[in-house]
Amino acid sequence: MSMIRYFIILIFFSMLNNQAIAEEVKKIGKFKDWETIVIKNDSKLVCFAQSKPILQSPKSYKREARLFVSFRPNEKILNEISITAGYEFNKQNSITAKSGKFKYKFDISQENFAWMADNKIEKKMVNTMKKGSRIMVSGYNEEGSQTIDHYSLLGFTKAYNTAKKSCS
């Protein structure tokens, strides 16, 4: 899990535009509602496509949410889908993503992030995202209140392909 913590820290510092970290973080491109970022540090390379929600529910609960698809070639990790809803997830409720008739469950949650345990499911979700126009991520905070983040999929395929190519 140490690479995950490293990844999380770099993402949030890059959002703050910290100059020391910015030398290691390179924004490759913005593709409509998605962007591609590459992080290089020593011998480690992480490439990912990310997006912010276009709509959040409830509106009164302001938070920083993101949806990521990552590649970490040093660890032989491809198509890793992860999310953060901007709060710590509770363990009693499922975290799901839904696009059209397709629904996917995030199996692992740690602190503010959630992942899928099965790479085959991640590949299916990536294909769904390539074909869809929107995906909704539903989670529950520690108090048990549900949140729903709506992500546009405009630009996803280009951001995804750019991230994949950057790490190959």
C-alpha positions in Angstrom: 0.0 0.0 0.0 3.0 2.4 0.2 2.8 3.2 -3.5 -0.9 4.1 -3.1 -0.1 6.5 -0.2 2.6 8.0 -2.4 0.2 8.3 -5.3 -2.5 10.0 -3.1 0.0 12.5 -1.6 1.4 13.4 -5.1 -2.1 13.9 -6.5 -3.2 16.2 -3.8 0.0 18.2 -3.7 -0.2 18.6 -7.5 -3.7 20.0 -7.1 -2.2 22.6 -4.8 0.4 23.4 -7.5 3.3 23.0 -5.1 6.4 24.0 -7.0 8.7 21.3 -5.6 6.3 18.6 -6.5 5.4 20.2 -9.9 8.8 19.2 -11.2 7.8 15.6 -10.9 4.2 16.0 -12.0 3.5 16.6 -15.7 0.0 17.4 -17.0 0.0 15.8 -20.4 -3.3 17.1 -21.7 -6.8 18.2 -21.1 -9.5 16.4 -23.0 -12.9 18.0 -22.5 -13.8 16.8 -18.9 -10.8 14.6 -18.4 -7.1 15.2 -18.1 -4.0 13.0 -18.2 -1.1 13.3 -15.7 2.2 11.6 -15.5 4.2 11.4 -12.3 7.9 10.5 -12.5 10.0 10.0 -9.4 13.3 8.1 -9.4 12.5 4.9 -11.1 8.8 5.0 -10.5 6.3 6.0 -13.2 2.6 6.6 -12.7 0.2 7.7 -15.5 -3.5 8.4 -15.0 -6.6 9.9 -16.5 -8.7 11.8 -13.9 -11.9 13.8 -13.8 -13.9 15.9 -11.3 -17.7 15.4 -10.9 -19.9 17.7 -13.0 -22.7 17.3 -10.5 -22.7 16.3 -6.8 -25.5 15.3 -4.5 -26.2 16.6 -2.0 -25.2 20.0 -3.2 -24.8 21.4 0.3 -22.0 18.9 1.1 -18.9 20.5 -0.6 -16.0 18.1 -1.1 -13.2 17.2 -3.5 -14.1 14.1 -5.4 -12.1 12.5 -8.3 -12.3 9.4 -10.6 -9.0 7.9 -11.8 -7.8 5.3 -14.2 -4.1 4.6 -13.5 -1.2 2.7 -14.9 1.9 1.8 -12.9 4.2 -0.2 -15.2 6.9 -0.8 -12.5 4.2 -2.8 -10.5 2.6 -4.3 -13.6 -0.7 -2.5 -12.8 -2.9 -1.5 -15.7 -6.4 0.0 -15.8 -6.6 0.5 -12.0 -9.8 2.4 -11.3 -10.0 4.3 -8.1 -12.2 7.1 -6.6 -12.2 9.5 -3.8 -15.4 11.2 -2.7 -13.6 13.7 -0.5 -14.5 11.9 2.8 -13.8 8.7 4.6 -16.2 5.9 3.4 -18.1 3.9 5.9 -17.6 0.2 5.9 -21.3 -0.8 6.2 -22.4 0.4 2.7 -21.3 -0.4 -0.8 -19.5 2.0 -3.1 -20.8 1.6 -6.7 -20.4 3.1 -10.1 -23.3 3.0 -12.6 -23.4 3.9 -16.3 -26.5 3.0 -18.2 -27.5 -0.6 -17.4 -24.0 -1.4 -16.1 -23.1 -1.3 -12.3 -19.7 -1.9 -10.8 -18.8 -2.3 -7.1 -15.6 -1.0 -5.4 -14.4 -3.8 -3.2 -11.6 -2.1 -1.2 -11.8 1.2 0.7 -9.0 2.8 2.7 -9.4 6.3 4.2 -10.8 8.5 1.4 -10.2 6.1 -1.5 -11.8 3.1 -3.0 -10.6 0.5 -5.6 -11.8 -2.6 -7.4 -10.2 -6.0 -6.5 -10.6 -7.6 -9.9 -8.7 -6.4 -13.0 -11.2 -8.1 -15.3 -14.0 -6.0 -13.8 -11.9 -2.8 -14.2 -11.4 -3.6 -17.9 -15.2 -4.0 -18.3 -15.7 -0.7 -16.6 -13.1 1.0 -18.8 -15.0 -0.3 -21.9 -18.3 1.0 -20.4 -16.7 4.4 -19.8 -15.4 4.5 -23.4 -18.9 3.9 -24.7 -20.9 6.0 -22.2 -21.6 9.6 -21.7 -21.9 9.7 -17.9 -21.1 7.6 -14.9 -22.5 8.0 -11.4 -20.5 7.0 -8.3 -22.5 6.4 -5.1 -20.9 6.2 -1.7 -21.7 6.7 2.0 -19.8 8.8 4.5 -19.1 7.7 8.1 -22.5 9.1 9.3 -24.3 6.9 6.7 -25.4 9.7 4.4 -25.3 8.8 0.7 -23.5 11.0 -1.9 -23.7 10.6 -5.6 -21.1 12.1 -8.0 -21.9 12.4 -11.7 -18.9 12.3 -14.0 -19.0 13.3 -17.6 -17.2 10.8 -19.9 -16.6 13.4 -22.6 -12.9 13.2 -23.3 -12.4 10.0 -21.3 -11.2 7.8 -24.2 -8.5 10.3 -25.3 -7.3 10.9 -21.7 -7.3 7.1 -21.1 -5.4 6.3 -24.3 -2.9 9.1 -23.6 -2.3 7.8 -20.0 -1.9 4.3 -21.3 0.6 5.3 -24.0 2.6 7.5 -21.6 3.2 4.5 -19.4 4.0 1.9 -22.1 
